[in-house]
Amino acid sequence: MMKILSCEFNIDTACVELRLTDGTLISIDCTAVENEVADNMYQRSELDWLIYNDPAAYADLILNGDPETYLKSVTENKPLD
């Protein structure tokens, strides 16, 4: 696998963009990912936190991980009584 030269969130396109050493640009559409894997506002919030604070970890999760399992393990949805 190629090494990552840069990884950042582009607010104009709402994408996390990775540039690899061979010149390849990978763009992850964050809105599409949220619509596909996030079931509630807590999961969306977790993805948003990763996008803004650690876009490299977000990209790794989406490209190499299992985002559904990750979101179910780190978020808790408790209804108000």
Biopython code that builds the backbone (N, CA, C, O; Angstrom):
import numpy as np
from Bio.PDB.StructureBuilder import StructureBuilder

atoms = [
    (1, "MET", "N", (0.843, -1.186, 0.000)),
    (1, "MET", "CA", (0.000, 0.000, 0.000)),
    (1, "MET", "C", (0.880, 1.239, 0.000)),
    (1, "MET", "O", (1.942, 1.266, 0.622)),
    (2, "MET", "N", (0.427, 2.249, -0.699)),
    (2, "MET", "CA", (1.151, 3.513, -0.778)),
    (2, "MET", "C", (1.037, 4.260, 0.551)),
    (2, "MET", "O", (0.077, 4.089, 1.302)),
    (3, "LYS", "N", (2.036, 5.084, 0.813)),
    (3, "LYS", "CA", (2.007, 5.903, 2.013)),
    (3, "LYS", "C", (1.170, 7.154, 1.778)),
    (3, "LYS", "O", (1.086, 7.669, 0.663)),
    (4, "ILE", "N", (0.560, 7.625, 2.849)),
    (4, "ILE", "CA", (-0.283, 8.821, 2.782)),
    (4, "ILE", "C", (0.596, 10.053, 2.963)),
    (4, "ILE", "O", (1.336, 10.157, 3.941)),
    (5, "LEU", "N", (0.512, 10.984, 2.018)),
    (5, "LEU", "CA", (1.240, 12.248, 2.135)),
    (5, "LEU", "C", (0.437, 13.264, 2.936)),
    (5, "LEU", "O", (0.988, 13.989, 3.765)),
    (6, "SER", "N", (-0.869, 13.313, 2.684)),
    (6, "SER", "CA", (-1.716, 14.250, 3.420)),
    (6, "SER", "C", (-3.121, 13.683, 3.546)),
    (6, "SER", "O", (-3.569, 12.879, 2.728)),
    (7, "CYS", "N", (-3.794, 14.124, 4.587)),
    (7, "CYS", "CA", (-5.168, 13.716, 4.837)),
    (7, "CYS", "C", (-5.858, 14.875, 5.543)),
    (7, "CYS", "O", (-5.443, 15.294, 6.623)),
    (8, "GLU", "N", (-6.904, 15.381, 4.928)),
    (8, "GLU", "CA", (-7.614, 16.505, 5.541)),
    (8, "GLU", "C", (-9.069, 16.526, 5.093)),
    (8, "GLU", "O", (-9.433, 15.945, 4.070)),
    (9, "PHE", "N", (-9.883, 17.203, 5.877)),
    (9, "PHE", "CA", (-11.294, 17.387, 5.553)),
    (9, "PHE", "C", (-11.439, 18.650, 4.717)),
    (9, "PHE", "O", (-10.979, 19.719, 5.119)),
    (10, "ASN", "N", (-12.069, 18.534, 3.569)),
    (10, "ASN", "CA", (-12.334, 19.678, 2.701)),
    (10, "ASN", "C", (-13.778, 20.100, 2.939)),
    (10, "ASN", "O", (-14.710, 19.415, 2.516)),
    (11, "ILE", "N", (-13.959, 21.214, 3.609)),
    (11, "ILE", "CA", (-15.296, 21.660, 3.982)),
    (11, "ILE", "C", (-16.122, 22.072, 2.765)),
    (11, "ILE", "O", (-17.351, 22.017, 2.808)),
    (12, "ASP", "N", (-15.459, 22.488, 1.673)),
    (12, "ASP", "CA", (-16.186, 22.900, 0.470)),
    (12, "ASP", "C", (-16.878, 21.728, -0.225)),
    (12, "ASP", "O", (-17.949, 21.893, -0.807)),
    (13, "THR", "N", (-16.265, 20.547, -0.163)),
    (13, "THR", "CA", (-16.831, 19.370, -0.825)),
    (13, "THR", "C", (-17.441, 18.380, 0.155)),
    (13, "THR", "O", (-18.079, 17.415, -0.263)),
    (14, "ALA", "N", (-17.255, 18.605, 1.464)),
    (14, "ALA", "CA", (-17.705, 17.695, 2.527)),
    (14, "ALA", "C", (-17.081, 16.310, 2.349)),
    (14, "ALA", "O", (-17.739, 15.286, 2.533)),
    (15, "CYS", "N", (-15.796, 16.305, 1.987)),
    (15, "CYS", "CA", (-15.073, 15.052, 1.771)),
    (15, "CYS", "C", (-13.765, 15.047, 2.550)),
    (15, "CYS", "O", (-13.127, 16.086, 2.721)),
    (16, "VAL", "N", (-13.374, 13.869, 3.018)),
    (16, "VAL", "CA", (-12.033, 13.677, 3.554)),
    (16, "VAL", "C", (-11.180, 13.258, 2.362)),
    (16, "VAL", "O", (-11.491, 12.291, 1.666)),
    (17, "GLU", "N", (-10.093, 14.005, 2.140)),
    (17, "GLU", "CA", (-9.251, 13.765, 0.980)),
    (17, "GLU", "C", (-7.884, 13.265, 1.414)),
    (17, "GLU", "O", (-7.242, 13.846, 2.289)),
    (18, "LEU", "N", (-7.452, 12.179, 0.791)),
    (18, "LEU", "CA", (-6.136, 11.607, 1.052)),
    (18, "LEU", "C", (-5.308, 11.709, -0.221)),
    (18, "LEU", "O", (-5.795, 11.403, -1.309)),
    (19, "ARG", "N", (-4.059, 12.139, -0.087)),
    (19, "ARG", "CA", (-3.131, 12.146, -1.200)),
    (19, "ARG", "C", (-2.039, 11.133, -0.893)),
    (19, "ARG", "O", (-1.402, 11.188, 0.159)),
    (20, "LEU", "N", (-1.827, 10.196, -1.832)),
    (20, "LEU", "CA", (-0.858, 9.131, -1.653)),
    (20, "LEU", "C", (0.448, 9.471, -2.368)),
    (20, "LEU", "O", (0.491, 10.379, -3.198)),
    (21, "THR", "N", (1.513, 8.735, -2.041)),
    (21, "THR", "CA", (2.833, 9.022, -2.592)),
    (21, "THR", "C", (2.896, 8.873, -4.101)),
    (21, "THR", "O", (3.736, 9.510, -4.737)),
    (22, "ASP", "N", (2.049, 8.065, -4.688)),
    (22, "ASP", "CA", (2.055, 7.897, -6.147)),
    (22, "ASP", "C", (1.221, 8.959, -6.869)),
    (22, "ASP", "O", (1.051, 8.894, -8.087)),
    (23, "GLY", "N", (0.699, 9.942, -6.115)),
    (23, "GLY", "CA", (-0.084, 11.015, -6.701)),
    (23, "GLY", "C", (-1.580, 10.772, -6.705)),
    (23, "GLY", "O", (-2.345, 11.649, -7.106)),
    (24, "THR", "N", (-2.009, 9.602, -6.270)),
    (24, "THR", "CA", (-3.432, 9.275, -6.230)),
    (24, "THR", "C", (-4.142, 10.135, -5.186)),
    (24, "THR", "O", (-3.623, 10.351, -4.091)),
    (25, "LEU", "N", (-5.313, 10.615, -5.529)),
    (25, "LEU", "CA", (-6.155, 11.365, -4.603)),
    (25, "LEU", "C", (-7.403, 10.542, -4.336)),
    (25, "LEU", "O", (-8.135, 10.202, -5.265)),
    (26, "ILE", "N", (-7.649, 10.221, -3.074)),
    (26, "ILE", "CA", (-8.850, 9.488, -2.672)),
    (26, "ILE", "C", (-9.745, 10.469, -1.931)),
    (26, "ILE", "O", (-9.302, 11.147, -1.004)),
    (27, "SER", "N", (-10.994, 10.541, -2.339)),
    (27, "SER", "CA", (-11.951, 11.450, -1.730)),
    (27, "SER", "C", (-13.110, 10.633, -1.165)),
    (27, "SER", "O", (-13.775, 9.899, -1.895)),
    (28, "ILE", "N", (-13.345, 10.764, 0.137)),
    (28, "ILE", "CA", (-14.420, 10.034, 0.812)),
    (28, "ILE", "C", (-15.566, 11.009, 1.076)),
    (28, "ILE", "O", (-15.403, 11.973, 1.824)),
    (29, "ASP", "N", (-16.706, 10.764, 0.471)),
    (29, "ASP", "CA", (-17.887, 11.614, 0.640)),
    (29, "ASP", "C", (-18.495, 11.339, 2.018)),
    (29, "ASP", "O", (-19.143, 10.313, 2.224)),
    (30, "CYS", "N", (-18.283, 12.253, 2.948)),
    (30, "CYS", "CA", (-18.699, 12.051, 4.339)),
    (30, "CYS", "C", (-20.221, 12.008, 4.492)),
    (30, "CYS", "O", (-20.736, 11.257, 5.320)),
    (31, "THR", "N", (-20.936, 12.797, 3.710)),
    (31, "THR", "CA", (-22.396, 12.789, 3.783)),
    (31, "THR", "C", (-22.954, 11.442, 3.358)),
    (31, "THR", "O", (-23.869, 10.917, 3.991)),
    (32, "ALA", "N", (-22.411, 10.888, 2.298)),
    (32, "ALA", "CA", (-22.869, 9.577, 1.822)),
    (32, "ALA", "C", (-22.558, 8.491, 2.842)),
    (32, "ALA", "O", (-23.370, 7.591, 3.056)),
    (33, "VAL", "N", (-21.396, 8.567, 3.470)),
    (33, "VAL", "CA", (-21.034, 7.572, 4.489)),
    (33, "VAL", "C", (-21.991, 7.663, 5.664)),
    (33, "VAL", "O", (-22.478, 6.639, 6.145)),
    (34, "GLU", "N", (-22.271, 8.881, 6.136)),
    (34, "GLU", "CA", (-23.203, 9.041, 7.263)),
    (34, "GLU", "C", (-24.580, 8.504, 6.923)),
    (34, "GLU", "O", (-25.208, 7.840, 7.748)),
    (35, "ASN", "N", (-25.055, 8.780, 5.724)),
    (35, "ASN", "CA", (-26.371, 8.290, 5.322)),
    (35, "ASN", "C", (-26.417, 6.771, 5.256)),
    (35, "ASN", "O", (-27.463, 6.167, 5.493)),
    (36, "GLU", "N", (-25.296, 6.159, 4.935)),
    (36, "GLU", "CA", (-25.252, 4.710, 4.776)),
    (36, "GLU", "C", (-25.070, 3.973, 6.103)),
    (36, "GLU", "O", (-25.713, 2.945, 6.320)),
    (37, "VAL", "N", (-24.207, 4.475, 7.001)),
    (37, "VAL", "CA", (-23.848, 3.680, 8.181)),
    (37, "VAL", "C", (-24.395, 4.193, 9.512)),
    (37, "VAL", "O", (-24.497, 3.420, 10.465)),
    (38, "ALA", "N", (-24.748, 5.469, 9.600)),
    (38, "ALA", "CA", (-25.191, 6.022, 10.883)),
    (38, "ALA", "C", (-26.702, 5.892, 11.019)),
    (38, "ALA", "O", (-27.455, 6.321, 10.145)),
    (39, "ASP", "N", (-27.137, 5.293, 12.131)),
    (39, "ASP", "CA", (-28.558, 5.070, 12.375)),
    (39, "ASP", "C", (-29.221, 6.156, 13.218)),
    (39, "ASP", "O", (-30.443, 6.299, 13.197)),
    (40, "ASN", "N", (-28.417, 6.922, 13.960)),
    (40, "ASN", "CA", (-28.990, 7.933, 14.848)),
    (40, "ASN", "C", (-28.033, 9.104, 15.000)),
    (40, "ASN", "O", (-26.920, 9.079, 14.475)),
    (41, "MET", "N", (-28.469, 10.127, 15.720)),
    (41, "MET", "CA", (-27.665, 11.344, 15.853)),
    (41, "MET", "C", (-26.374, 11.103, 16.640)),
    (41, "MET", "O", (-25.398, 11.826, 16.439)),
    (42, "TYR", "N", (-26.346, 10.121, 17.519)),
    (42, "TYR", "CA", (-25.145, 9.838, 18.293)),
    (42, "TYR", "C", (-24.058, 9.259, 17.402)),
    (42, "TYR", "O", (-22.883, 9.598, 17.545)),
    (43, "GLN", "N", (-24.448, 8.396, 16.492)),
    (43, "GLN", "CA", (-23.479, 7.824, 15.566)),
    (43, "GLN", "C", (-22.991, 8.881, 14.577)),
    (43, "GLN", "O", (-21.809, 8.913, 14.236)),
    (44, "ARG", "N", (-23.885, 9.734, 14.121)),
    (44, "ARG", "CA", (-23.474, 10.827, 13.240)),
    (44, "ARG", "C", (-22.508, 11.761, 13.958)),
    (44, "ARG", "O", (-21.537, 12.236, 13.368)),
    (45, "SER", "N", (-22.777, 12.018, 15.219)),
    (45, "SER", "CA", (-21.914, 12.882, 16.012)),
    (45, "SER", "C", (-20.516, 12.275, 16.161)),
    (45, "SER", "O", (-19.518, 12.992, 16.084)),
    (46, "GLU", "N", (-20.442, 10.973, 16.373)),
    (46, "GLU", "CA", (-19.153, 10.299, 16.479)),
    (46, "GLU", "C", (-18.376, 10.407, 15.174)),
    (46, "GLU", "O", (-17.175, 10.679, 15.182)),
    (47, "LEU", "N", (-19.062, 10.194, 14.052)),
    (47, "LEU", "CA", (-18.388, 10.330, 12.756)),
    (47, "LEU", "C", (-17.930, 11.770, 12.530)),
    (47, "LEU", "O", (-16.829, 11.996, 12.029)),
    (48, "ASP", "N", (-18.759, 12.740, 12.894)),
    (48, "ASP", "CA", (-18.379, 14.147, 12.745)),
    (48, "ASP", "C", (-17.149, 14.474, 13.583)),
    (48, "ASP", "O", (-16.259, 15.194, 13.129)),
    (49, "TRP", "N", (-17.097, 13.946, 14.803)),
    (49, "TRP", "CA", (-15.939, 14.204, 15.648)),
    (49, "TRP", "C", (-14.668, 13.673, 14.985)),
    (49, "TRP", "O", (-13.644, 14.357, 14.966)),
    (50, "LEU", "N", (-14.732, 12.469, 14.448)),
    (50, "LEU", "CA", (-13.571, 11.901, 13.763)),
    (50, "LEU", "C", (-13.184, 12.730, 12.545)),
    (50, "LEU", "O", (-12.001, 12.981, 12.315)),
    (51, "ILE", "N", (-14.167, 13.155, 11.768)),
    (51, "ILE", "CA", (-13.894, 13.937, 10.555)),
    (51, "ILE", "C", (-13.121, 15.203, 10.899)),
    (51, "ILE", "O", (-12.125, 15.513, 10.245)),
    (52, "TYR", "N", (-13.560, 15.931, 11.903)),
    (52, "TYR", "CA", (-12.946, 17.218, 12.228)),
    (52, "TYR", "C", (-11.676, 17.086, 13.064)),
    (52, "TYR", "O", (-10.771, 17.908, 12.923)),
    (53, "ASN", "N", (-11.584, 16.090, 13.917)),
    (53, "ASN", "CA", (-10.456, 15.985, 14.838)),
    (53, "ASN", "C", (-9.380, 14.985, 14.437)),
    (53, "ASN", "O", (-8.219, 15.150, 14.810)),
    (54, "ASP", "N", (-9.741, 13.957, 13.688)),
    (54, "ASP", "CA", (-8.771, 12.943, 13.285)),
    (54, "ASP", "C", (-9.167, 12.351, 11.928)),
    (54, "ASP", "O", (-9.581, 11.194, 11.851)),
    (55, "PRO", "N", (-9.040, 13.147, 10.858)),
    (55, "PRO", "CA", (-9.480, 12.658, 9.552)),
    (55, "PRO", "C", (-8.726, 11.413, 9.087)),
    (55, "PRO", "O", (-9.273, 10.619, 8.322)),
    (56, "ALA", "N", (-7.482, 11.227, 9.533)),
    (56, "ALA", "CA", (-6.736, 10.020, 9.147)),
    (56, "ALA", "C", (-7.373, 8.777, 9.762)),
    (56, "ALA", "O", (-7.475, 7.747, 9.096)),
    (57, "ALA", "N", (-7.799, 8.855, 11.012)),
    (57, "ALA", "CA", (-8.469, 7.724, 11.661)),
    (57, "ALA", "C", (-9.827, 7.466, 11.002)),
    (57, "ALA", "O", (-10.233, 6.314, 10.850)),
    (58, "TYR", "N", (-10.522, 8.523, 10.615)),
    (58, "TYR", "CA", (-11.799, 8.381, 9.905)),
    (58, "TYR", "C", (-11.590, 7.648, 8.586)),
    (58, "TYR", "O", (-12.320, 6.708, 8.272)),
    (59, "ALA", "N", (-10.598, 8.074, 7.820)),
    (59, "ALA", "CA", (-10.312, 7.442, 6.531)),
    (59, "ALA", "C", (-9.945, 5.974, 6.722)),
    (59, "ALA", "O", (-10.391, 5.114, 5.962)),
    (60, "ASP", "N", (-9.133, 5.690, 7.736)),
    (60, "ASP", "CA", (-8.753, 4.300, 8.012)),
    (60, "ASP", "C", (-9.974, 3.466, 8.373)),
    (60, "ASP", "O", (-10.109, 2.330, 7.917)),
    (61, "LEU", "N", (-10.858, 4.019, 9.186)),
    (61, "LEU", "CA", (-12.077, 3.305, 9.575)),
    (61, "LEU", "C", (-12.949, 2.997, 8.359)),
    (61, "LEU", "O", (-13.448, 1.880, 8.223)),
    (62, "ILE", "N", (-13.131, 3.958, 7.493)),
    (62, "ILE", "CA", (-14.002, 3.779, 6.340)),
    (62, "ILE", "C", (-13.368, 2.852, 5.301)),
    (62, "ILE", "O", (-14.056, 2.002, 4.736)),
    (63, "LEU", "N", (-12.083, 3.003, 5.048)),
    (63, "LEU", "CA", (-11.425, 2.221, 4.001)),
    (63, "LEU", "C", (-11.019, 0.819, 4.451)),
    (63, "LEU", "O", (-11.049, -0.119, 3.655)),
    (64, "ASN", "N", (-10.638, 0.669, 5.728)),
    (64, "ASN", "CA", (-10.094, -0.608, 6.192)),
    (64, "ASN", "C", (-10.860, -1.267, 7.322)),
    (64, "ASN", "O", (-10.617, -2.431, 7.641)),
    (65, "GLY", "N", (-11.781, -0.538, 7.931)),
    (65, "GLY", "CA", (-12.456, -1.065, 9.113)),
    (65, "GLY", "C", (-13.900, -1.440, 8.854)),
    (65, "GLY", "O", (-14.347, -1.570, 7.714)),
    (66, "ASP", "N", (-14.606, -1.609, 9.950)),
    (66, "ASP", "CA", (-16.023, -1.940, 9.903)),
    (66, "ASP", "C", (-16.766, -0.831, 10.649)),
    (66, "ASP", "O", (-16.957, -0.933, 11.861)),
    (67, "PRO", "N", (-17.194, 0.236, 9.942)),
    (67, "PRO", "CA", (-17.787, 1.379, 10.636)),
    (67, "PRO", "C", (-19.050, 1.060, 11.413)),
    (67, "PRO", "O", (-19.294, 1.667, 12.456)),
    (68, "GLU", "N", (-19.872, 0.112, 10.929)),
    (68, "GLU", "CA", (-21.105, -0.214, 11.651)),
    (68, "GLU", "C", (-20.795, -0.792, 13.029)),
    (68, "GLU", "O", (-21.401, -0.395, 14.024)),
    (69, "THR", "N", (-19.854, -1.725, 13.083)),
    (69, "THR", "CA", (-19.472, -2.336, 14.356)),
    (69, "THR", "C", (-18.839, -1.303, 15.275)),
    (69, "THR", "O", (-19.131, -1.268, 16.470)),
    (70, "TYR", "N", (-17.976, -0.466, 14.724)),
    (70, "TYR", "CA", (-17.331, 0.584, 15.512)),
    (70, "TYR", "C", (-18.373, 1.512, 16.136)),
    (70, "TYR", "O", (-18.310, 1.807, 17.330)),
    (71, "LEU", "N", (-19.326, 1.968, 15.332)),
    (71, "LEU", "CA", (-20.332, 2.905, 15.838)),
    (71, "LEU", "C", (-21.218, 2.275, 16.906)),
    (71, "LEU", "O", (-21.587, 2.943, 17.872)),
    (72, "LYS", "N", (-21.559, 1.017, 16.748)),
    (72, "LYS", "CA", (-22.377, 0.344, 17.754)),
    (72, "LYS", "C", (-21.630, 0.169, 19.064)),
    (72, "LYS", "O", (-22.247, 0.135, 20.129)),
    (73, "SER", "N", (-20.304, 0.056, 18.999)),
    (73, "SER", "CA", (-19.528, -0.154, 20.225)),
    (73, "SER", "C", (-19.200, 1.144, 20.961)),
    (73, "SER", "O", (-18.991, 1.125, 22.174)),
    (74, "VAL", "N", (-19.151, 2.280, 20.242)),
    (74, "VAL", "CA", (-18.758, 3.522, 20.910)),
    (74, "VAL", "C", (-19.916, 4.457, 21.228)),
    (74, "VAL", "O", (-19.740, 5.425, 21.968)),
    (75, "THR", "N", (-21.086, 4.185, 20.686)),
    (75, "THR", "CA", (-22.231, 5.068, 20.961)),
    (75, "THR", "C", (-23.296, 4.311, 21.727)),
    (75, "THR", "O", (-23.448, 3.095, 21.611)),
    (76, "GLU", "N", (-24.014, 5.069, 22.498)),
    (76, "GLU", "CA", (-25.084, 4.481, 23.301)),
    (76, "GLU", "C", (-26.317, 5.355, 23.150)),
    (76, "GLU", "O", (-26.261, 6.560, 23.397)),
    (77, "ASN", "N", (-27.402, 4.770, 22.758)),
    (77, "ASN", "CA", (-28.643, 5.488, 22.545)),
    (77, "ASN", "C", (-29.609, 5.121, 23.673)),
    (77, "ASN", "O", (-30.208, 4.045, 23.674)),
    (78, "LYS", "N", (-29.745, 6.043, 24.635)),
    (78, "LYS", "CA", (-30.654, 5.817, 25.759)),
    (78, "LYS", "C", (-31.876, 6.729, 25.606)),
    (78, "LYS", "O", (-31.736, 7.952, 25.596)),
    (79, "PRO", "N", (-33.045, 6.157, 25.490)),
    (79, "PRO", "CA", (-34.248, 6.996, 25.388)),
    (79, "PRO", "C", (-34.530, 7.695, 26.723)),
    (79, "PRO", "O", (-34.289, 7.147, 27.798)),
    (80, "LEU", "N", (-35.038, 8.897, 26.618)),
    (80, "LEU", "CA", (-35.412, 9.642, 27.822)),
    (80, "LEU", "C", (-36.748, 9.144, 28.357)),
    (80, "LEU", "O", (-37.690, 8.936, 27.593)),
    (81, "ASP", "N", (-36.826, 8.956, 29.643)),
    (81, "ASP", "CA", (-38.083, 8.489, 30.264)),
    (81, "ASP", "C", (-38.832, 9.630, 30.891)),
    (81, "ASP", "O", (-39.907, 9.426, 31.456)),
]
sb = StructureBuilder()
sb.init_structure("model")
sb.init_model(0)
sb.init_chain("A")
sb.init_seg("    ")
for serial, (resi, resn, name, xyz) in enumerate(atoms, 1):
    if name == "N":
        sb.init_residue(resn, " ", resi, " ")
    sb.init_atom(name, np.array(xyz, "f"), 0.0, 1.0, " ", f" {name:<3s}", serial, name[0])
structure = sb.get_structure()
